[in-house]
């Protein structure tokens, strides 16, 4: 499912390699449970897209020895990459399930 700038939700099929072809403002809806785990239809696209970013250093240039610590990725760099790469295509929804 995709949500556009006007808040309209459409059900479309999007393959991982097609994520970058979404029109400006369209975002894939990814639902998360109360533990922060992704669930539903969008979770597979999220996992696949993150995998694509991880293997292509041109899309997501990571050249840090560690994720954290003094030699790790600075928080500002991580947040900028998140804003420019992931947030452009993904719309996160927190869904609470009562047992």
FENQUI-V415746 format. One record per residue. N is the residue number from 1. RES is the residue in three letters. PSI is psi in whole degrees, 0 to 359 (999 if undefined). OMEGA is omega as a letter, one per 40 degrees, with the letter a starting at -180 (none if undefined). BURIAL is + if it has 16 or more other ideal C-beta (glycine too) atoms within 10 Angstrom, else -. Layout:
# FENQUI-V415746
n res psi omega burial
N RES PSI OMEGA BURIAL
N RES PSI OMEGA BURIAL
This chain:
# FENQUI-V415746
n res psi omega burial
1 UNK 148 a +
2 UNK 141 i +
3 UNK 131 a +
4 UNK 183 a -
5 UNK 330 i -
6 UNK 358 i -
7 UNK 7 i -
8 UNK 130 i -
9 UNK 127 i -
10 UNK 144 i -
11 UNK 111 i -
12 UNK 158 i -
13 UNK 127 i -
14 UNK 124 i +
15 UNK 158 a -
16 UNK 317 a -
17 UNK 350 i -
18 UNK 358 a -
19 UNK 317 a +
20 UNK 350 i -
21 UNK 0 i -
22 UNK 148 i +
23 UNK 157 a -
24 UNK 126 i -
25 UNK 341 i -
26 UNK 136 i +
27 UNK 142 i +
28 UNK 133 i +
29 UNK 124 i +
30 UNK 120 i +
31 UNK 145 i +
32 UNK 144 i +
33 UNK 185 a -
34 UNK 345 i -
35 UNK 1 i -
36 UNK 10 i -
37 UNK 135 i -
38 UNK 141 a +
39 UNK 167 i -
40 UNK 192 a -
41 UNK 324 a -
42 UNK 343 a +
43 UNK 326 i -
44 UNK 321 i -
45 UNK 318 i +
46 UNK 311 a +
47 UNK 315 a -
48 UNK 320 i -
49 UNK 319 i +
50 UNK 323 i -
51 UNK 319 i -
52 UNK 317 i -
53 UNK 322 a -
54 UNK 329 a -
55 UNK 351 a -
56 UNK 100 a -
57 UNK 348 i -
58 UNK 328 i -
59 UNK 319 a -
60 UNK 86 a -
61 UNK 101 i -
62 UNK 118 i -
63 UNK 45 i -
64 UNK 145 i -
65 UNK 326 a -
66 UNK 163 i -
67 UNK 331 a -
68 UNK 176 i -
69 UNK 185 a -
70 UNK 326 a -
71 UNK 7 a -
72 UNK 180 a -
73 UNK 126 i +
74 UNK 143 a -
75 UNK 321 a -
76 UNK 321 i -
77 UNK 315 i -
78 UNK 312 a -
79 UNK 322 i -
80 UNK 317 i -
81 UNK 318 i +
82 UNK 314 a -
83 UNK 319 a -
84 UNK 335 a -
85 UNK 300 a +
86 UNK 314 a +
87 UNK 335 i -
88 UNK 325 a -
89 UNK 349 a +
90 UNK 141 i +
91 UNK 114 a +
92 UNK 135 i +
93 UNK 128 i -
94 UNK 123 a -
95 UNK 126 i -
96 UNK 130 i -
97 UNK 128 i -
98 UNK 131 i -
99 UNK 999 none -
